[in-house]
């Protein structure tokens, strides 16, 4: 993930023609939103996709093409911006305080802003464990959710890991309760779920919590 968000867009555009203008528009929207927002939810990214499609002036895509081709790449672009924003904050902090900051992996030495922190690739296993154990703090930033192999590797190595807050990290508990409510009420459709919500206080509370974590309203509580 060392390539800049714009480089990622160009890479996707080379592989999948016709998406460049859309993804550049999405990138601009995401960067603008993340200047003031801590995150964007999956629902908000759907809005970003549709707004980018309108701004790009291209042909309107079918729902199937949006779902299978455009939306997954909008999410990739968002994830890259989300991650690189954390790297930028940390780089500025390290420079201001004279602290050591190292970026392990391929390609960071080619990044115009972060090349000074490039430490090259590191093999998995003992070498990676040694890096984690020698580090005062390990960073984990992921636009999808914080839970990731590298976070688990760091924790298993005894490292102190910091993660950027992400509402997706807290959805599992209410989702479990929603699933239990669906099974309890034998819901087969969304209409059934809506009806069951009025009759099942536990299900209603779980749905409310899941909706809050997946919506802009959660920012007010952050």
C-alpha positions as CSV (number, residue, x, y, z in Angstrom):
1,X,0.0,0.0,0.0
2,X,2.9,2.4,-0.5
3,X,1.5,3.9,-3.7
4,X,-0.3,7.2,-3.2
5,X,-4.1,7.2,-3.6
6,X,-3.7,8.9,-7.0
7,X,-1.3,6.3,-8.1
8,X,-3.7,3.6,-7.0
9,X,-6.4,5.2,-9.2
10,X,-4.1,5.2,-12.2
11,X,-3.3,1.5,-11.5
12,X,-6.9,0.6,-11.4
13,X,-7.6,2.6,-14.5
14,X,-4.9,0.7,-16.4
15,X,-6.5,-2.6,-15.5
16,X,-10.2,-1.6,-15.9
17,X,-10.9,0.9,-18.6
18,X,-13.5,3.6,-18.2
19,X,-13.2,4.1,-14.4
20,X,-10.5,6.8,-14.3
21,X,-12.7,9.9,-14.2
22,X,-15.1,8.3,-11.8
23,X,-12.4,7.2,-9.4
24,X,-10.5,10.6,-9.6
25,X,-13.8,12.3,-8.7
26,X,-14.3,9.8,-5.8
27,X,-10.8,10.4,-4.6
28,X,-11.4,14.2,-4.5
29,X,-14.6,13.7,-2.5
30,X,-13.0,11.3,0.0
31,X,-10.0,13.5,0.6
32,X,-12.3,16.5,1.2
33,X,-14.6,14.6,3.6
34,X,-11.7,13.1,5.6
35,X,-10.3,16.6,6.2
36,X,-13.0,17.0,8.8
37,X,-14.6,13.6,9.4
38,X,-12.9,10.8,11.3
39,X,-14.1,8.2,8.9
40,X,-16.7,7.4,6.2
41,X,-19.1,4.5,6.7
42,X,-19.9,1.9,4.0
43,X,-23.3,3.7,3.5
44,X,-21.5,7.0,3.0
45,X,-19.2,5.5,0.4
46,X,-22.2,4.5,-1.6
47,X,-23.1,8.2,-1.7
48,X,-19.5,9.0,-2.7
49,X,-19.8,6.6,-5.6
50,X,-23.0,8.1,-6.8
51,X,-21.8,11.6,-6.4
52,X,-18.6,10.8,-8.3
53,X,-20.6,9.2,-11.1
54,X,-22.6,12.4,-11.5
55,X,-19.6,14.7,-11.4
56,X,-17.5,12.6,-13.9
57,X,-20.0,13.3,-16.6
58,X,-19.7,9.8,-18.0
59,X,-22.2,7.2,-18.9
60,X,-24.5,6.2,-16.1
61,X,-23.7,2.7,-14.9
62,X,-26.1,0.0,-14.2
63,X,-26.7,-1.1,-10.6
64,X,-24.9,-4.4,-11.4
65,X,-21.8,-2.6,-12.7
66,X,-21.8,-0.2,-9.7
67,X,-21.9,-3.2,-7.3
68,X,-19.3,-5.4,-9.0
69,X,-16.9,-2.9,-10.6
70,X,-17.2,0.6,-9.2
71,X,-18.0,0.3,-5.5
72,X,-15.2,-2.1,-4.6
73,X,-12.7,0.3,-6.1
74,X,-14.2,3.3,-4.4
75,X,-13.7,1.4,-1.1
76,X,-10.1,0.6,-2.1
77,X,-9.4,4.3,-2.8
78,X,-11.0,5.3,0.5
79,X,-8.9,2.7,2.4
80,X,-5.7,4.1,0.8
81,X,-6.5,7.7,1.8
82,X,-7.5,6.5,5.3
83,X,-4.2,4.7,5.8
84,X,-2.0,7.3,4.2
85,X,-3.6,10.0,6.4
86,X,-2.4,8.1,9.4
87,X,1.1,7.8,8.0
88,X,1.1,11.6,7.3
89,X,0.1,12.4,10.8
90,X,2.7,10.1,12.3
91,X,5.5,11.4,10.0
92,X,4.7,15.0,11.0
93,X,4.7,14.0,14.7
94,X,8.0,12.2,14.4
95,X,9.6,15.1,12.6
96,X,8.3,17.6,15.1
97,X,9.5,15.6,18.1
98,X,12.7,14.0,16.7
99,X,11.3,10.5,17.1
100,X,12.2,7.5,15.0
101,X,9.4,6.4,12.6
102,X,9.9,3.4,10.2
103,X,7.8,2.2,7.3
104,X,8.4,-1.4,6.4
105,X,7.4,-2.8,3.1
106,X,8.1,-2.3,-0.6
107,X,7.8,1.0,-2.4
108,X,8.0,3.5,0.4
109,X,11.4,4.6,-0.8
110,X,9.7,5.9,-3.9
111,X,7.0,7.9,-2.1
112,X,7.8,11.7,-2.4
113,X,6.6,12.4,1.2
114,X,7.4,9.3,3.1
115,X,10.7,8.0,1.5
116,X,12.7,9.4,4.5
117,X,11.0,6.8,6.7
118,X,11.3,3.8,4.4
119,X,12.9,0.8,6.0
120,X,12.5,-1.8,3.2
121,X,10.6,-5.1,3.2
122,X,10.8,-7.5,6.1
123,X,10.2,-11.2,5.9
124,X,7.4,-12.8,8.0
125,X,8.1,-15.0,10.9
126,X,11.1,-14.3,13.2
127,X,12.1,-11.1,11.3
128,X,8.7,-9.6,11.5
129,X,8.4,-10.6,15.2
130,X,11.7,-8.9,15.9
131,X,10.5,-5.7,14.3
132,X,7.4,-5.7,16.4
133,X,9.3,-6.4,19.6
134,X,11.9,-3.7,18.9
135,X,9.2,-1.1,18.3
136,X,7.8,1.1,21.1
137,X,4.5,1.4,19.2
138,X,3.1,-0.4,16.2
139,X,0.5,1.3,14.0
140,X,-2.5,-0.4,12.4
141,X,-4.7,1.6,10.1
142,X,-7.3,0.0,7.9
143,X,-10.4,1.6,6.3
144,X,-12.3,-1.6,6.4
145,X,-11.8,-2.5,10.1
146,X,-8.9,-2.6,12.5
147,X,-8.9,-6.4,12.7
148,X,-6.2,-7.6,10.4
149,X,-3.4,-10.2,10.2
150,X,-0.7,-7.6,11.0
151,X,-2.6,-6.4,14.1
152,X,-2.8,-10.0,15.3
153,X,0.9,-10.6,14.5
154,X,1.8,-7.5,16.5
155,X,-0.3,-8.5,19.5
156,X,1.0,-12.1,19.4
157,X,4.5,-10.6,19.5
158,X,3.7,-8.7,22.6
159,X,3.8,-5.3,20.9
160,X,1.9,-2.2,21.9
161,X,-0.4,-1.6,18.9
162,X,-2.3,1.6,18.2
163,X,-5.2,1.6,15.7
164,X,-7.2,4.4,14.2
165,X,-10.8,4.3,15.4
166,X,-13.2,2.7,12.9
167,X,-17.0,2.1,13.6
168,X,-16.8,-1.2,11.8
169,X,-14.7,-2.5,14.8
170,X,-17.8,-2.4,17.0
171,X,-20.5,-3.8,14.7
172,X,-20.0,-7.5,15.5
173,X,-21.9,-7.4,18.9
174,X,-25.1,-5.7,17.5
175,X,-24.9,-7.9,14.4
176,X,-24.9,-11.0,16.5
177,X,-27.9,-9.7,18.4
178,X,-29.7,-8.9,15.1
179,X,-29.0,-12.4,13.8
180,X,-30.4,-13.9,17.0
181,X,-33.5,-11.7,16.6
182,X,-34.0,-12.8,13.0
183,X,-33.8,-16.4,14.0
184,X,-36.0,-15.9,17.0
185,X,-38.7,-14.1,15.0
186,X,-38.1,-16.3,11.9
187,X,-37.8,-13.4,9.6
188,X,-37.6,-14.2,5.9
189,X,-37.7,-10.7,4.4
190,X,-36.9,-7.1,5.3
191,X,-40.6,-6.5,5.8
192,X,-40.6,-9.3,8.4
193,X,-37.6,-7.8,10.1
194,X,-39.4,-4.4,10.2
195,X,-42.4,-5.9,11.8
196,X,-40.4,-8.0,14.3
197,X,-38.6,-4.8,15.3
198,X,-41.8,-3.4,16.7
199,X,-42.5,-6.5,18.8
200,X,-39.0,-7.4,20.0
201,X,-37.3,-4.8,22.2
202,X,-33.9,-6.6,22.1
203,X,-33.9,-6.8,18.3
204,X,-34.9,-3.1,18.1
205,X,-32.1,-2.1,20.4
206,X,-29.5,-4.1,18.4
207,X,-30.7,-2.6,15.1
208,X,-30.6,0.9,16.5
209,X,-27.0,0.3,17.7
210,X,-25.9,-1.1,14.3
211,X,-27.5,1.8,12.4
212,X,-25.8,4.3,14.7
213,X,-22.4,2.7,14.1
214,X,-23.0,2.6,10.4
215,X,-24.2,6.2,10.0
216,X,-23.1,9.8,10.2
217,X,-24.9,10.1,13.6
218,X,-22.1,8.1,15.2
219,X,-19.7,11.0,14.7
220,X,-21.6,13.0,17.2
221,X,-20.8,10.4,19.9
222,X,-17.1,10.0,18.9
